[in-house]
Amino acid sequence: MKLTRNMAIALETVGCCITLAGILTEWVTQSDYGYVIITGGALVVTFGSMIFAKCIKGRWRDEDKD
């Protein structure tokens, strides 16, 4: 479970960095390649979020439930 959690965090961090690189690429060069990089980064963040939601969040105890 710790490996899955670390992988989800790593994917989201890498995805955010890729998205930032895409934004900077589009801003500096005004080319459409920046949008492709931004989309790729968003997909990596989404995969990290899905891993977190499906594999980790379901196993946590919810203290607010009655």
PDB file of N, CA, C, O and CB in Angstrom:
ATOM      1  N   MET A   1       0.814  -1.183   0.000  1.00  0.00           N
ATOM      2  CA  MET A   1       0.000   0.000   0.000  1.00  0.00           C
ATOM      3  C   MET A   1       0.865   1.257   0.000  1.00  0.00           C
ATOM      4  O   MET A   1       0.511   2.259  -0.622  1.00  0.00           O
ATOM      5  CB  MET A   1      -0.930  -0.008   1.193  1.00  0.00           C
ATOM      6  N   LYS A   2       1.994   1.204   0.695  1.00  0.00           N
ATOM      7  CA  LYS A   2       2.875   2.364   0.732  1.00  0.00           C
ATOM      8  C   LYS A   2       3.461   2.622  -0.654  1.00  0.00           C
ATOM      9  O   LYS A   2       3.614   3.777  -1.050  1.00  0.00           O
ATOM     10  CB  LYS A   2       4.001   2.160   1.765  1.00  0.00           C
ATOM     11  N   LEU A   3       3.791   1.564  -1.395  1.00  0.00           N
ATOM     12  CA  LEU A   3       4.314   1.732  -2.752  1.00  0.00           C
ATOM     13  C   LEU A   3       3.261   2.353  -3.661  1.00  0.00           C
ATOM     14  O   LEU A   3       3.579   3.223  -4.472  1.00  0.00           O
ATOM     15  CB  LEU A   3       4.778   0.382  -3.323  1.00  0.00           C
ATOM     16  N   THR A   4       2.014   1.916  -3.536  1.00  0.00           N
ATOM     17  CA  THR A   4       0.933   2.475  -4.346  1.00  0.00           C
ATOM     18  C   THR A   4       0.723   3.951  -4.024  1.00  0.00           C
ATOM     19  O   THR A   4       0.512   4.767  -4.921  1.00  0.00           O
ATOM     20  CB  THR A   4      -0.368   1.691  -4.119  1.00  0.00           C
ATOM     21  N   ARG A   5       0.780   4.281  -2.750  1.00  0.00           N
ATOM     22  CA  ARG A   5       0.623   5.684  -2.344  1.00  0.00           C
ATOM     23  C   ARG A   5       1.757   6.538  -2.896  1.00  0.00           C
ATOM     24  O   ARG A   5       1.524   7.629  -3.416  1.00  0.00           O
ATOM     25  CB  ARG A   5       0.573   5.803  -0.810  1.00  0.00           C
ATOM     26  N   ASN A   6       2.972   6.043  -2.782  1.00  0.00           N
ATOM     27  CA  ASN A   6       4.122   6.784  -3.300  1.00  0.00           C
ATOM     28  C   ASN A   6       4.064   6.924  -4.813  1.00  0.00           C
ATOM     29  O   ASN A   6       4.453   7.957  -5.358  1.00  0.00           O
ATOM     30  CB  ASN A   6       5.418   6.097  -2.895  1.00  0.00           C
ATOM     31  N   MET A   7       3.580   5.890  -5.494  1.00  0.00           N
ATOM     32  CA  MET A   7       3.457   5.959  -6.946  1.00  0.00           C
ATOM     33  C   MET A   7       2.414   6.988  -7.357  1.00  0.00           C
ATOM     34  O   MET A   7       2.614   7.721  -8.325  1.00  0.00           O
ATOM     35  CB  MET A   7       3.097   4.588  -7.516  1.00  0.00           C
ATOM     36  N   ALA A   8       1.302   7.048  -6.629  1.00  0.00           N
ATOM     37  CA  ALA A   8       0.268   8.039  -6.928  1.00  0.00           C
ATOM     38  C   ALA A   8       0.792   9.449  -6.718  1.00  0.00           C
ATOM     39  O   ALA A   8       0.543  10.332  -7.540  1.00  0.00           O
ATOM     40  CB  ALA A   8      -0.970   7.805  -6.060  1.00  0.00           C
ATOM     41  N   ILE A   9       1.512   9.671  -5.632  1.00  0.00           N
ATOM     42  CA  ILE A   9       2.083  10.989  -5.363  1.00  0.00           C
ATOM     43  C   ILE A   9       3.120  11.344  -6.417  1.00  0.00           C
ATOM     44  O   ILE A   9       3.171  12.486  -6.873  1.00  0.00           O
ATOM     45  CB  ILE A   9       2.711  11.032  -3.961  1.00  0.00           C
ATOM     46  N   ALA A  10       3.943  10.387  -6.808  1.00  0.00           N
ATOM     47  CA  ALA A  10       4.966  10.638  -7.821  1.00  0.00           C
ATOM     48  C   ALA A  10       4.336  10.970  -9.174  1.00  0.00           C
ATOM     49  O   ALA A  10       4.785  11.889  -9.859  1.00  0.00           O
ATOM     50  CB  ALA A  10       5.891   9.423  -7.956  1.00  0.00           C
ATOM     51  N   LEU A  11       3.306  10.233  -9.557  1.00  0.00           N
ATOM     52  CA  LEU A  11       2.642  10.508 -10.827  1.00  0.00           C
ATOM     53  C   LEU A  11       2.016  11.899 -10.841  1.00  0.00           C
ATOM     54  O   LEU A  11       2.109  12.615 -11.838  1.00  0.00           O
ATOM     55  CB  LEU A  11       1.575   9.454 -11.103  1.00  0.00           C
ATOM     56  N   GLU A  12       1.388  12.277  -9.750  1.00  0.00           N
ATOM     57  CA  GLU A  12       0.785  13.603  -9.701  1.00  0.00           C
ATOM     58  C   GLU A  12       1.843  14.703  -9.733  1.00  0.00           C
ATOM     59  O   GLU A  12       1.639  15.740 -10.364  1.00  0.00           O
ATOM     60  CB  GLU A  12      -0.073  13.744  -8.453  1.00  0.00           C
ATOM     61  N   THR A  13       2.967  14.484  -9.061  1.00  0.00           N
ATOM     62  CA  THR A  13       4.047  15.475  -9.071  1.00  0.00           C
ATOM     63  C   THR A  13       4.666  15.603 -10.452  1.00  0.00           C
ATOM     64  O   THR A  13       4.896  16.711 -10.935  1.00  0.00           O
ATOM     65  CB  THR A  13       5.122  15.103  -8.054  1.00  0.00           C
ATOM     66  N   VAL A  14       4.934  14.474 -11.083  1.00  0.00           N
ATOM     67  CA  VAL A  14       5.496  14.496 -12.437  1.00  0.00           C
ATOM     68  C   VAL A  14       4.508  15.133 -13.409  1.00  0.00           C
ATOM     69  O   VAL A  14       4.901  15.910 -14.279  1.00  0.00           O
ATOM     70  CB  VAL A  14       5.858  13.066 -12.902  1.00  0.00           C
ATOM     71  N   GLY A  15       3.235  14.808 -13.262  1.00  0.00           N
ATOM     72  CA  GLY A  15       2.216  15.398 -14.133  1.00  0.00           C
ATOM     73  C   GLY A  15       2.130  16.904 -13.995  1.00  0.00           C
ATOM     74  O   GLY A  15       1.974  17.618 -14.986  1.00  0.00           O
ATOM     75  N   CYS A  16       2.233  17.392 -12.760  1.00  0.00           N
ATOM     76  CA  CYS A  16       2.222  18.847 -12.546  1.00  0.00           C
ATOM     77  C   CYS A  16       3.437  19.500 -13.186  1.00  0.00           C
ATOM     78  O   CYS A  16       3.322  20.581 -13.764  1.00  0.00           O
ATOM     79  CB  CYS A  16       2.182  19.173 -11.045  1.00  0.00           C
ATOM     80  N   CYS A  17       4.593  18.865 -13.093  1.00  0.00           N
ATOM     81  CA  CYS A  17       5.807  19.408 -13.721  1.00  0.00           C
ATOM     82  C   CYS A  17       5.691  19.406 -15.245  1.00  0.00           C
ATOM     83  O   CYS A  17       6.115  20.358 -15.900  1.00  0.00           O
ATOM     84  CB  CYS A  17       7.041  18.597 -13.290  1.00  0.00           C
ATOM     85  N   ILE A  18       5.124  18.351 -15.807  1.00  0.00           N
ATOM     86  CA  ILE A  18       4.927  18.291 -17.259  1.00  0.00           C
ATOM     87  C   ILE A  18       3.953  19.372 -17.706  1.00  0.00           C
ATOM     88  O   ILE A  18       4.173  20.029 -18.723  1.00  0.00           O
ATOM     89  CB  ILE A  18       4.412  16.901 -17.685  1.00  0.00           C
ATOM     90  N   THR A  19       2.883  19.555 -16.950  1.00  0.00           N
ATOM     91  CA  THR A  19       1.908  20.596 -17.284  1.00  0.00           C
ATOM     92  C   THR A  19       2.552  21.978 -17.227  1.00  0.00           C
ATOM     93  O   THR A  19       2.314  22.808 -18.104  1.00  0.00           O
ATOM     94  CB  THR A  19       0.703  20.532 -16.329  1.00  0.00           C
ATOM     95  N   LEU A  20       3.356  22.230 -16.213  1.00  0.00           N
ATOM     96  CA  LEU A  20       4.060  23.505 -16.109  1.00  0.00           C
ATOM     97  C   LEU A  20       5.009  23.706 -17.282  1.00  0.00           C
ATOM     98  O   LEU A  20       5.107  24.809 -17.819  1.00  0.00           O
ATOM     99  CB  LEU A  20       4.831  23.583 -14.793  1.00  0.00           C
ATOM    100  N   ALA A  21       5.705  22.650 -17.681  1.00  0.00           N
ATOM    101  CA  ALA A  21       6.597  22.747 -18.838  1.00  0.00           C
ATOM    102  C   ALA A  21       5.804  23.063 -20.104  1.00  0.00           C
ATOM    103  O   ALA A  21       6.261  23.837 -20.946  1.00  0.00           O
ATOM    104  CB  ALA A  21       7.390  21.438 -19.020  1.00  0.00           C
ATOM    105  N   GLY A  22       4.636  22.477 -20.241  1.00  0.00           N
ATOM    106  CA  GLY A  22       3.792  22.759 -21.399  1.00  0.00           C
ATOM    107  C   GLY A  22       3.304  24.198 -21.419  1.00  0.00           C
ATOM    108  O   GLY A  22       3.265  24.837 -22.470  1.00  0.00           O
ATOM    109  N   ILE A  23       2.931  24.703 -20.244  1.00  0.00           N
ATOM    110  CA  ILE A  23       2.486  26.099 -20.166  1.00  0.00           C
ATOM    111  C   ILE A  23       3.630  27.037 -20.537  1.00  0.00           C
ATOM    112  O   ILE A  23       3.436  27.992 -21.289  1.00  0.00           O
ATOM    113  CB  ILE A  23       1.958  26.429 -18.747  1.00  0.00           C
ATOM    114  N   LEU A  24       4.812  26.765 -20.014  1.00  0.00           N
ATOM    115  CA  LEU A  24       5.968  27.605 -20.346  1.00  0.00           C
ATOM    116  C   LEU A  24       6.344  27.498 -21.821  1.00  0.00           C
ATOM    117  O   LEU A  24       6.703  28.501 -22.438  1.00  0.00           O
ATOM    118  CB  LEU A  24       7.163  27.218 -19.483  1.00  0.00           C
ATOM    119  N   THR A  25       6.267  26.308 -22.388  1.00  0.00           N
ATOM    120  CA  THR A  25       6.564  26.117 -23.806  1.00  0.00           C
ATOM    121  C   THR A  25       5.593  26.900 -24.674  1.00  0.00           C
ATOM    122  O   THR A  25       5.992  27.556 -25.636  1.00  0.00           O
ATOM    123  CB  THR A  25       6.515  24.632 -24.169  1.00  0.00           C
ATOM    124  N   GLU A  26       4.317  26.825 -24.326  1.00  0.00           N
ATOM    125  CA  GLU A  26       3.313  27.545 -25.115  1.00  0.00           C
ATOM    126  C   GLU A  26       3.479  29.058 -24.961  1.00  0.00           C
ATOM    127  O   GLU A  26       3.302  29.806 -25.922  1.00  0.00           O
ATOM    128  CB  GLU A  26       1.892  27.122 -24.692  1.00  0.00           C
ATOM    129  N   TRP A  27       3.815  29.499 -23.765  1.00  0.00           N
ATOM    130  CA  TRP A  27       3.976  30.926 -23.506  1.00  0.00           C
ATOM    131  C   TRP A  27       5.195  31.503 -24.231  1.00  0.00           C
ATOM    132  O   TRP A  27       5.137  32.597 -24.793  1.00  0.00           O
ATOM    133  CB  TRP A  27       4.098  31.173 -22.007  1.00  0.00           C
ATOM    134  N   VAL A  28       6.295  30.754 -24.207  1.00  0.00           N
ATOM    135  CA  VAL A  28       7.533  31.254 -24.813  1.00  0.00           C
ATOM    136  C   VAL A  28       7.494  31.150 -26.330  1.00  0.00           C
ATOM    137  O   VAL A  28       7.852  32.104 -27.020  1.00  0.00           O
ATOM    138  CB  VAL A  28       8.736  30.487 -24.272  1.00  0.00           C
ATOM    139  N   THR A  29       7.066  30.007 -26.863  1.00  0.00           N
ATOM    140  CA  THR A  29       7.158  29.773 -28.308  1.00  0.00           C
ATOM    141  C   THR A  29       5.875  30.078 -29.064  1.00  0.00           C
ATOM    142  O   THR A  29       5.889  30.175 -30.292  1.00  0.00           O
ATOM    143  CB  THR A  29       7.545  28.355 -28.562  1.00  0.00           C
ATOM    144  N   GLN A  30       4.753  30.231 -28.341  1.00  0.00           N
ATOM    145  CA  GLN A  30       3.452  30.450 -28.983  1.00  0.00           C
ATOM    146  C   GLN A  30       3.116  29.353 -30.002  1.00  0.00           C
ATOM    147  O   GLN A  30       2.465  29.610 -31.015  1.00  0.00           O
ATOM    148  CB  GLN A  30       3.435  31.815 -29.671  1.00  0.00           C
ATOM    149  N   SER A  31       3.566  28.141 -29.718  1.00  0.00           N
ATOM    150  CA  SER A  31       3.299  27.025 -30.623  1.00  0.00           C
ATOM    151  C   SER A  31       2.254  26.090 -30.028  1.00  0.00           C
ATOM    152  O   SER A  31       1.992  26.109 -28.825  1.00  0.00           O
ATOM    153  CB  SER A  31       4.592  26.252 -30.926  1.00  0.00           C
ATOM    154  N   ASP A  32       1.671  25.281 -30.887  1.00  0.00           N
ATOM    155  CA  ASP A  32       0.642  24.340 -30.447  1.00  0.00           C
ATOM    156  C   ASP A  32       1.223  23.137 -29.710  1.00  0.00           C
ATOM    157  O   ASP A  32       0.473  22.379 -29.097  1.00  0.00           O
ATOM    158  CB  ASP A  32      -0.162  23.865 -31.634  1.00  0.00           C
ATOM    159  N   TYR A  33       2.537  22.945 -29.755  1.00  0.00           N
ATOM    160  CA  TYR A  33       3.146  21.828 -29.037  1.00  0.00           C
ATOM    161  C   TYR A  33       2.953  21.977 -27.529  1.00  0.00           C
ATOM    162  O   TYR A  33       2.891  20.983 -26.806  1.00  0.00           O
ATOM    163  CB  TYR A  33       4.641  21.729 -29.372  1.00  0.00           C
ATOM    164  N   GLY A  34       2.859  23.204 -27.065  1.00  0.00           N
ATOM    165  CA  GLY A  34       2.624  23.425 -25.642  1.00  0.00           C
ATOM    166  C   GLY A  34       1.310  22.834 -25.188  1.00  0.00           C
ATOM    167  O   GLY A  34       1.219  22.301 -24.083  1.00  0.00           O
ATOM    168  N   TYR A  35       0.289  22.919 -26.023  1.00  0.00           N
ATOM    169  CA  TYR A  35      -1.007  22.346 -25.660  1.00  0.00           C
ATOM    170  C   TYR A  35      -0.939  20.824 -25.575  1.00  0.00           C
ATOM    171  O   TYR A  35      -1.600  20.218 -24.733  1.00  0.00           O
ATOM    172  CB  TYR A  35      -2.074  22.765 -26.672  1.00  0.00           C
ATOM    173  N   VAL A  36      -0.154  20.217 -26.433  1.00  0.00           N
ATOM    174  CA  VAL A  36       0.016  18.761 -26.388  1.00  0.00           C
ATOM    175  C   VAL A  36       0.712  18.361 -25.091  1.00  0.00           C
ATOM    176  O   VAL A  36       0.331  17.378 -24.457  1.00  0.00           O
ATOM    177  CB  VAL A  36       0.825  18.260 -27.615  1.00  0.00           C
ATOM    178  N   ILE A  37       1.727  19.119 -24.698  1.00  0.00           N
ATOM    179  CA  ILE A  37       2.443  18.826 -23.456  1.00  0.00           C
ATOM    180  C   ILE A  37       1.529  19.039 -22.251  1.00  0.00           C
ATOM    181  O   ILE A  37       1.549  18.243 -21.312  1.00  0.00           O
ATOM    182  CB  ILE A  37       3.705  19.709 -23.336  1.00  0.00           C
ATOM    183  N   ILE A  38       0.732  20.102 -22.268  1.00  0.00           N
ATOM    184  CA  ILE A  38      -0.205  20.361 -21.172  1.00  0.00           C
ATOM    185  C   ILE A  38      -1.202  19.214 -21.046  1.00  0.00           C
ATOM    186  O   ILE A  38      -1.493  18.762 -19.938  1.00  0.00           O
ATOM    187  CB  ILE A  38      -0.950  21.697 -21.395  1.00  0.00           C
ATOM    188  N   THR A  39      -1.721  18.745 -22.166  1.00  0.00           N
ATOM    189  CA  THR A  39      -2.673  17.630 -22.144  1.00  0.00           C
ATOM    190  C   THR A  39      -2.020  16.364 -21.612  1.00  0.00           C
ATOM    191  O   THR A  39      -2.633  15.634 -20.833  1.00  0.00           O
ATOM    192  CB  THR A  39      -3.236  17.378 -23.546  1.00  0.00           C
ATOM    193  N   GLY A  40      -0.792  16.095 -22.017  1.00  0.00           N
ATOM    194  CA  GLY A  40      -0.072  14.926 -21.504  1.00  0.00           C
ATOM    195  C   GLY A  40       0.139  15.001 -20.001  1.00  0.00           C
ATOM    196  O   GLY A  40      -0.021  14.006 -19.295  1.00  0.00           O
ATOM    197  N   GLY A  41       0.497  16.181 -19.514  1.00  0.00           N
ATOM    198  CA  GLY A  41       0.671  16.355 -18.076  1.00  0.00           C
ATOM    199  C   GLY A  41      -0.627  16.165 -17.319  1.00  0.00           C
ATOM    200  O   GLY A  41      -0.644  15.570 -16.241  1.00  0.00           O
ATOM    201  N   ALA A  42      -1.716  16.670 -17.884  1.00  0.00           N
ATOM    202  CA  ALA A  42      -3.017  16.498 -17.244  1.00  0.00           C
ATOM    203  C   ALA A  42      -3.407  15.024 -17.184  1.00  0.00           C
ATOM    204  O   ALA A  42      -4.009  14.579 -16.207  1.00  0.00           O
ATOM    205  CB  ALA A  42      -4.088  17.298 -17.991  1.00  0.00           C
ATOM    206  N   LEU A  43      -3.069  14.273 -18.215  1.00  0.00           N
ATOM    207  CA  LEU A  43      -3.364  12.837 -18.205  1.00  0.00           C
ATOM    208  C   LEU A  43      -2.566  12.112 -17.125  1.00  0.00           C
ATOM    209  O   LEU A  43      -3.096  11.222 -16.459  1.00  0.00           O
ATOM    210  CB  LEU A  43      -3.063  12.224 -19.577  1.00  0.00           C
ATOM    211  N   VAL A  44      -1.306  12.479 -16.944  1.00  0.00           N
ATOM    212  CA  VAL A  44      -0.487  11.845 -15.911  1.00  0.00           C
ATOM    213  C   VAL A  44      -1.049  12.168 -14.527  1.00  0.00           C
ATOM    214  O   VAL A  44      -1.099  11.290 -13.665  1.00  0.00           O
ATOM    215  CB  VAL A  44       0.989  12.309 -16.019  1.00  0.00           C
ATOM    216  N   VAL A  45      -1.471  13.404 -14.303  1.00  0.00           N
ATOM    217  CA  VAL A  45      -2.091  13.775 -13.029  1.00  0.00           C
ATOM    218  C   VAL A  45      -3.367  12.976 -12.818  1.00  0.00           C
ATOM    219  O   VAL A  45      -3.635  12.523 -11.706  1.00  0.00           O
ATOM    220  CB  VAL A  45      -2.391  15.288 -12.984  1.00  0.00           C
ATOM    221  N   THR A  46      -4.152  12.799 -13.862  1.00  0.00           N
ATOM    222  CA  THR A  46      -5.394  12.041 -13.756  1.00  0.00           C
ATOM    223  C   THR A  46      -5.130  10.587 -13.384  1.00  0.00           C
ATOM    224  O   THR A  46      -5.839  10.024 -12.551  1.00  0.00           O
ATOM    225  CB  THR A  46      -6.168  12.111 -15.066  1.00  0.00           C
ATOM    226  N   PHE A  47      -4.119   9.978 -13.990  1.00  0.00           N
ATOM    227  CA  PHE A  47      -3.793   8.593 -13.637  1.00  0.00           C
ATOM    228  C   PHE A  47      -3.344   8.486 -12.183  1.00  0.00           C
ATOM    229  O   PHE A  47      -3.709   7.537 -11.489  1.00  0.00           O
ATOM    230  CB  PHE A  47      -2.699   8.048 -14.564  1.00  0.00           C
ATOM    231  N   GLY A  48      -2.553   9.454 -11.719  1.00  0.00           N
ATOM    232  CA  GLY A  48      -2.152   9.454 -10.315  1.00  0.00           C
ATOM    233  C   GLY A  48      -3.337   9.599  -9.386  1.00  0.00           C
ATOM    234  O   GLY A  48      -3.394   8.954  -8.340  1.00  0.00           O
ATOM    235  N   SER A  49      -4.281  10.441  -9.762  1.00  0.00           N
ATOM    236  CA  SER A  49      -5.484  10.630  -8.947  1.00  0.00           C
ATOM    237  C   SER A  49      -6.349   9.379  -8.929  1.00  0.00           C
ATOM    238  O   SER A  49      -6.920   9.029  -7.896  1.00  0.00           O
ATOM    239  CB  SER A  49      -6.297  11.812  -9.466  1.00  0.00           C
ATOM    240  N   MET A  50      -6.446   8.704 -10.069  1.00  0.00           N
ATOM    241  CA  MET A  50      -7.232   7.466 -10.119  1.00  0.00           C
ATOM    242  C   MET A  50      -6.603   6.390  -9.247  1.00  0.00           C
ATOM    243  O   MET A  50      -7.316   5.663  -8.555  1.00  0.00           O
ATOM    244  CB  MET A  50      -7.358   6.962 -11.566  1.00  0.00           C
ATOM    245  N   ILE A  51      -5.291   6.277  -9.270  1.00  0.00           N
ATOM    246  CA  ILE A  51      -4.615   5.293  -8.417  1.00  0.00           C
ATOM    247  C   ILE A  51      -4.890   5.607  -6.955  1.00  0.00           C
ATOM    248  O   ILE A  51      -5.184   4.713  -6.162  1.00  0.00           O
ATOM    249  CB  ILE A  51      -3.087   5.277  -8.690  1.00  0.00           C
ATOM    250  N   PHE A  52      -4.793   6.889  -6.605  1.00  0.00           N
ATOM    251  CA  PHE A  52      -5.066   7.283  -5.219  1.00  0.00           C
ATOM    252  C   PHE A  52      -6.503   6.977  -4.831  1.00  0.00           C
ATOM    253  O   PHE A  52      -6.758   6.411  -3.769  1.00  0.00           O
ATOM    254  CB  PHE A  52      -4.781   8.771  -5.019  1.00  0.00           C
ATOM    255  N   ALA A  53      -7.438   7.350  -5.690  1.00  0.00           N
ATOM    256  CA  ALA A  53      -8.856   7.190  -5.359  1.00  0.00           C
ATOM    257  C   ALA A  53      -9.265   5.729  -5.294  1.00  0.00           C
ATOM    258  O   ALA A  53     -10.014   5.344  -4.396  1.00  0.00           O
ATOM    259  CB  ALA A  53      -9.716   7.913  -6.375  1.00  0.00           C
ATOM    260  N   LYS A  54      -8.798   4.916  -6.212  1.00  0.00           N
ATOM    261  CA  LYS A  54      -9.239   3.517  -6.283  1.00  0.00           C
ATOM    262  C   LYS A  54      -8.484   2.620  -5.313  1.00  0.00           C
ATOM    263  O   LYS A  54      -9.081   1.725  -4.714  1.00  0.00           O
ATOM    264  CB  LYS A  54      -9.071   2.990  -7.693  1.00  0.00           C
ATOM    265  N   CYS A  55      -7.192   2.839  -5.147  1.00  0.00           N
ATOM    266  CA  CYS A  55      -6.378   1.902  -4.372  1.00  0.00           C
ATOM    267  C   CYS A  55      -6.176   2.315  -2.918  1.00  0.00           C
ATOM    268  O   CYS A  55      -6.031   1.455  -2.049  1.00  0.00           O
ATOM    269  CB  CYS A  55      -5.045   1.746  -5.022  1.00  0.00           C
ATOM    270  N   ILE A  56      -6.165   3.590  -2.647  1.00  0.00           N
ATOM    271  CA  ILE A  56      -5.809   4.035  -1.305  1.00  0.00           C
ATOM    272  C   ILE A  56      -7.014   4.574  -0.546  1.00  0.00           C
ATOM    273  O   ILE A  56      -7.264   4.162   0.587  1.00  0.00           O
ATOM    274  CB  ILE A  56      -4.730   5.096  -1.377  1.00  0.00           C
ATOM    275  N   LYS A  57      -7.750   5.473  -1.142  1.00  0.00           N
ATOM    276  CA  LYS A  57      -8.841   6.146  -0.435  1.00  0.00           C
ATOM    277  C   LYS A  57      -9.896   5.155   0.051  1.00  0.00           C
ATOM    278  O   LYS A  57     -10.479   5.352   1.117  1.00  0.00           O
ATOM    279  CB  LYS A  57      -9.490   7.189  -1.341  1.00  0.00           C
ATOM    280  N   GLY A  58     -10.144   4.112  -0.701  1.00  0.00           N
ATOM    281  CA  GLY A  58     -11.140   3.129  -0.300  1.00  0.00           C
ATOM    282  C   GLY A  58     -10.751   2.333   0.924  1.00  0.00           C
ATOM    283  O   GLY A  58     -11.618   1.755   1.579  1.00  0.00           O
ATOM    284  N   ARG A  59      -9.473   2.286   1.251  1.00  0.00           N
ATOM    285  CA  ARG A  59      -9.004   1.512   2.395  1.00  0.00           C
ATOM    286  C   ARG A  59      -8.925   2.324   3.680  1.00  0.00           C
ATOM    287  O   ARG A  59      -8.813   1.753   4.765  1.00  0.00           O
ATOM    288  CB  ARG A  59      -7.658   0.932   2.092  1.00  0.00           C
ATOM    289  N   TRP A  60      -8.982   3.631   3.576  1.00  0.00           N
ATOM    290  CA  TRP A  60      -8.921   4.470   4.773  1.00  0.00           C
ATOM    291  C   TRP A  60     -10.219   4.368   5.550  1.00  0.00           C
ATOM    292  O   TRP A  60     -11.292   4.226   4.963  1.00  0.00           O
ATOM    293  CB  TRP A  60      -8.635   5.934   4.402  1.00  0.00           C
ATOM    294  N   ARG A  61     -10.124   4.440   6.851  1.00  0.00           N
ATOM    295  CA  ARG A  61     -11.321   4.446   7.692  1.00  0.00           C
ATOM    296  C   ARG A  61     -11.899   5.846   7.706  1.00  0.00           C
ATOM    297  O   ARG A  61     -11.186   6.835   7.876  1.00  0.00           O
ATOM    298  CB  ARG A  61     -11.001   3.966   9.137  1.00  0.00           C
ATOM    299  N   ASP A  62     -13.172   5.905   7.528  1.00  0.00           N
ATOM    300  CA  ASP A  62     -13.848   7.195   7.548  1.00  0.00           C
ATOM    301  C   ASP A  62     -14.435   7.410   8.933  1.00  0.00           C
ATOM    302  O   ASP A  62     -15.386   6.731   9.321  1.00  0.00           O
ATOM    303  CB  ASP A  62     -14.954   7.273   6.454  1.00  0.00           C
ATOM    304  N   GLU A  63     -13.882   8.335   9.662  1.00  0.00           N
ATOM    305  CA  GLU A  63     -14.299   8.572  11.046  1.00  0.00           C
ATOM    306  C   GLU A  63     -15.648   9.290  11.115  1.00  0.00           C
ATOM    307  O   GLU A  63     -16.300   9.283  12.158  1.00  0.00           O
ATOM    308  CB  GLU A  63     -13.237   9.391  11.782  1.00  0.00           C
ATOM    309  N   ASP A  64     -16.069   9.912  10.004  1.00  0.00           N
ATOM    310  CA  ASP A  64     -17.304  10.675  10.016  1.00  0.00           C
ATOM    311  C   ASP A  64     -18.543   9.821   9.781  1.00  0.00           C
ATOM    312  O   ASP A  64     -19.661  10.286  10.002  1.00  0.00           O
ATOM    313  CB  ASP A  64     -17.237  11.748   8.985  1.00  0.00           C
ATOM    314  N   LYS A  65     -18.364   8.596   9.344  1.00  0.00           N
ATOM    315  CA  LYS A  65     -19.533   7.749   9.092  1.00  0.00           C
ATOM    316  C   LYS A  65     -20.191   7.332  10.385  1.00  0.00           C
ATOM    317  O   LYS A  65     -19.523   7.131  11.399  1.00  0.00           O
ATOM    318  CB  LYS A  65     -19.143   6.516   8.292  1.00  0.00           C
ATOM    319  N   ASP A  66     -21.490   7.205  10.347  1.00  0.00           N
ATOM    320  CA  ASP A  66     -22.251   6.752  11.533  1.00  0.00           C
ATOM    321  C   ASP A  66     -22.410   5.252  11.533  1.00  0.00           C
ATOM    322  O   ASP A  66     -23.019   4.696  12.447  1.00  0.00           O
ATOM    323  CB  ASP A  66     -23.634   7.415  11.582  1.00  0.00           C
TER     324      ASP A  66
END
